[in-house]
Amino acid sequence: METLYQRRAGVAARTVAGSCLLIPGEASARSVFTLNATGHRLWELLAEPQSAEMLAQALAGRYRITIERARGDVAAFLADMQSKGLVVTAAGGSGSRQQEIEEG
């Protein structure tokens, strides 16, 4: 079974002056994280559990890049977001959202 990822509950996203800002919800958090356009798209997709492959396919289709590059970009994004506690692994799930992602 593929690992599925999703946003961590309690992280707010706000768009300010064209930039997407992620704001952790806990009172002890003093950081705000800024996403580029690609990161913002991945964040939108992570509203629902997604596999790394599903995310890579969505990026490759939207930005017309090779699947290999998309996989590398997704792996780096997920590692960074997990290290900051913004993305978590999801319990259960399946690949049933693939078509919707590609059309999005």
C-alpha positions in Angstrom: 0.0 0.0 0.0 1.3 3.5 -0.9 2.0 6.0 1.8 -0.6 8.8 1.7 0.1 12.3 2.9 -2.2 15.2 4.0 -2.1 18.5 5.6 -1.7 18.5 9.4 -4.9 19.7 11.1 -4.6 23.1 12.5 -2.4 24.6 9.9 -4.0 27.7 8.3 -3.2 28.9 4.8 -3.6 32.5 3.8 -2.8 34.3 0.5 -1.2 37.6 1.0 0.0 39.8 -1.9 0.0 36.7 -4.1 2.0 34.5 -1.8 0.6 31.5 0.1 1.5 31.6 3.8 1.2 28.6 6.1 0.5 29.4 9.8 0.8 26.5 12.3 -2.1 26.7 14.7 -0.4 25.9 18.0 0.2 28.9 20.3 3.9 28.0 20.7 4.5 28.2 16.9 6.3 31.4 16.0 6.9 30.6 12.3 5.1 31.4 9.2 6.1 29.5 6.0 5.8 30.8 2.5 5.1 28.6 -0.5 5.9 29.2 -4.1 3.2 28.5 -6.8 4.2 24.8 -7.0 4.2 24.4 -3.3 0.8 26.2 -3.1 -0.7 23.7 -5.7 0.7 20.7 -3.7 -0.8 22.2 -0.5 -4.2 22.5 -2.2 -4.1 18.9 -3.3 -3.1 17.8 0.2 -6.5 18.8 1.5 -7.3 15.1 0.8 -4.9 12.2 1.3 -2.6 11.8 -1.6 0.3 9.6 -2.5 3.6 11.1 -3.7 3.0 9.5 -7.1 -0.4 11.2 -7.4 1.1 14.5 -6.5 3.9 14.0 -9.0 1.4 13.2 -11.8 -0.6 16.3 -11.0 2.5 18.5 -11.1 3.8 16.9 -14.3 0.4 17.5 -16.0 -0.1 21.0 -14.8 3.4 22.4 -15.3 4.4 20.2 -18.3 7.5 18.8 -16.7 8.9 15.3 -16.8 7.5 12.8 -14.3 11.1 12.3 -13.0 11.5 16.0 -12.2 8.0 16.1 -10.6 8.8 13.1 -8.4 12.0 14.8 -7.2 10.1 18.1 -6.5 7.4 16.2 -4.7 9.8 14.2 -2.6 11.7 17.4 -1.6 8.4 19.2 -0.8 7.1 16.4 1.3 10.3 15.9 3.2 10.5 19.6 4.0 6.9 19.9 5.0 7.1 16.8 7.2 10.3 18.1 8.9 8.4 21.3 9.8 5.3 19.3 11.0 3.0 20.7 8.3 2.3 17.5 6.5 1.6 14.1 8.1 1.0 10.6 6.8 -2.7 9.7 6.4 -4.4 6.6 7.7 -5.9 4.3 5.0 -7.0 5.5 1.7 -6.8 4.4 -2.0 -5.9 5.9 -5.3 -9.4 6.7 -6.3 -8.8 10.4 -6.6 -6.3 10.2 -9.5 -8.6 11.3 -12.2 -9.9 14.3 -10.2 -6.3 15.4 -9.5 -5.2 15.3 -13.1 -8.2 17.3 -14.1 -7.7 19.9 -11.4 
